[in-house]
Amino acid sequence: MKKLILFIGLATAWGNVAVAQDCTGNRYHQPIFTNTVAVPNVQYGSNLAQDETTPVNLFLDIYYPDGDTDTDRPLVLLAHGGSFIGGNKTDLATQCQALAKMGYVAATMQYRLLSISPAVISNPGLEFQKEVVRAVHDMRAAIRFFRKSVAEDGNPYGINPDIIIVGGFSAGAILANHTTYFDAESKIPTDLIAYVAAQGGMEGNSGNSGFNSVPQMALSWCGAIADTTWIEAGDQPYVGVHNLDDNVVPNLSGQPNIGVSIPVTLYGDSLMYIRTLNVGVNSDYMSVPGNGHCDFPANSGEFVTNFMYDQLCVQGLSLASHPETVLFSIYPNPAAESFYIDIPANEWEWSVSVVNMLGQVIATEQITSGENRIQVRSSAFQPGIYLVKLNATDGKEAMKKVVIR
């Protein structure tokens, strides 16, 4: 059974769950709306194609519940599969409609694809990695588009800009995983440093600059990542589904099989899940027997939305299952004159310390309950790596790295 049936079984009850935020009336739990509204071909950005000459306009199809009065809904942004050489945003219309019937706003995105050119044939590993960079830039622009729509356009899609979930199938899952966890210049492979810089750095040039591009959760159907160590303590929740012996994207580790030999090692959902367990990131994983690719039973869709519901309505998406782990983001990262700290759904008082590699505290800030964002001035900092530490009055703590240029 292929991916297009994955959400058909969502009407099955999930049992009694203690709700930590407003998810009343089975919202995000079961389909509660009969119809959805589709807004097709919304342009979210543009950039140059692989040839670095041809302009490409980038579009989204957006779905939301018909007749819904809520204007503070989580957004799920999905990316299609197709080995980064094919596929279409319309491939995921069924999934978006199913999510919208549960109360989400869902969008399926177009992203730039790879052409099988002489350059790809002569150096497929490098060209594949460049393609992932371009696609990540596009997904980050799409995330920024939605946050910009709230800040500047009156929130036309009725989303909560602090809860944006990214996911996808196959290549789309690889894209979502890298958008979520490939989040610092220190993670750029050596042979890509110059290319990433030329394409606009970690954020890229696909549009909507100045807005946060950090997602709050990753959904991975038959996906993978280039390096599992990119998943770090305090990172966003993750859920994966993968065929045990997938013959296209490895469930363990290996090269992707897209019809062209790609000498790049990817680490599939099973190894990503192990990494999340090792570093304390809230996660779940379903292993499906067989050597098919994205060949899942219908209940795999419910498995994923169960996890989403748990994070939104039980744990609270700002917290992982471990109470000491707090989800926050830093952007831009690397930074120069200043950077921002974002804490979605913040309910605590925080002391913020910026610490250099010698252990010296060089700056302090305060975040009050209900405050979701602060700006830290860093123009006087020496270039280097710093730790941003958050400590709450009740003992919660979190830490991330920031690079200052």
Stockholm file with secondary structure:
# STOCKHOLM 1.0

chainA/1-405         MKKLILFIGLATAWGNVAVAQDCTGNRYHQPIFTNTVAVPNVQYGSNLAQDETTPVNLFLDIYYPDGDTDTDRPLVLLAHGGSFIGGNKTDLATQCQALAKMGYVAATMQYRLLSISPAVISNPGLEFQKEVVRAVHDMRAAIRFFRKSVAEDGNPYGINPDIIIVGGFSAGAILANHTTYFDAESKIPTDLIAYVAAQGGMEGNSGNSGFNSVPQMALSWCGAIADTTWIEAGDQPYVGVHNLDDNVVPNLSGQPNIGVSIPVTLYGDSLMYIRTLNVGVNSDYMSVPGNGHCDFPANSGEFVTNFMYDQLCVQGLSLASHPETVLFSIYPNPAAESFYIDIPANEWEWSVSVVNMLGQVIATEQITSGENRIQVRSSAFQPGIYLVKLNATDGKEAMKKVVIR
#=GR chainA/1-405 SS CCGGGTTGGGGSCCCCCCCSSSCCTTTTTSCCCSCEEEEEEEEEEEEECTTSSSEEEEEEEEEEETTCCCCCEEEEEEECCSTTTSCCGGGGHHHHHHHHHTTCEEEEECCCCCCCCHHHHHSHHHHHHHHHHHHHHHHHHHHHHHHHHHHHHCCTTCEEEEEEEEEEETHHHHHHHHHHHCCSGGGSCGGGHHHHHHTTTTTCSSSCTTSCCCCSEEEEESCEESCGGGCCTTCCCEEEEEETTCSSSCSSEECCBSSSBCCCCEEEHHHHHHHHHHHTCCEEEEEECSSCSSCCCTHHHHHHHHHHHIIIIIICTTBCSSTTCBCCEEESSSBSSEEEEECTTCCSCEEEEEECTTSCEEEEEEECTTCCEEEEECTTSCSEEEEEEEEETTSCEEEEEEEEC
#=GC SS_cons         CCGGGTTGGGGSCCCCCCCSSSCCTTTTTSCCCSCEEEEEEEEEEEEECTTSSSEEEEEEEEEEETTCCCCCEEEEEEECCSTTTSCCGGGGHHHHHHHHHTTCEEEEECCCCCCCCHHHHHSHHHHHHHHHHHHHHHHHHHHHHHHHHHHHHCCTTCEEEEEEEEEEETHHHHHHHHHHHCCSGGGSCGGGHHHHHHTTTTTCSSSCTTSCCCCSEEEEESCEESCGGGCCTTCCCEEEEEETTCSSSCSSEECCBSSSBCCCCEEEHHHHHHHHHHHTCCEEEEEECSSCSSCCCTHHHHHHHHHHHIIIIIICTTBCSSTTCBCCEEESSSBSSEEEEECTTCCSCEEEEEECTTSCEEEEEEECTTCCEEEEECTTSCSEEEEEEEEETTSCEEEEEEEEC
//
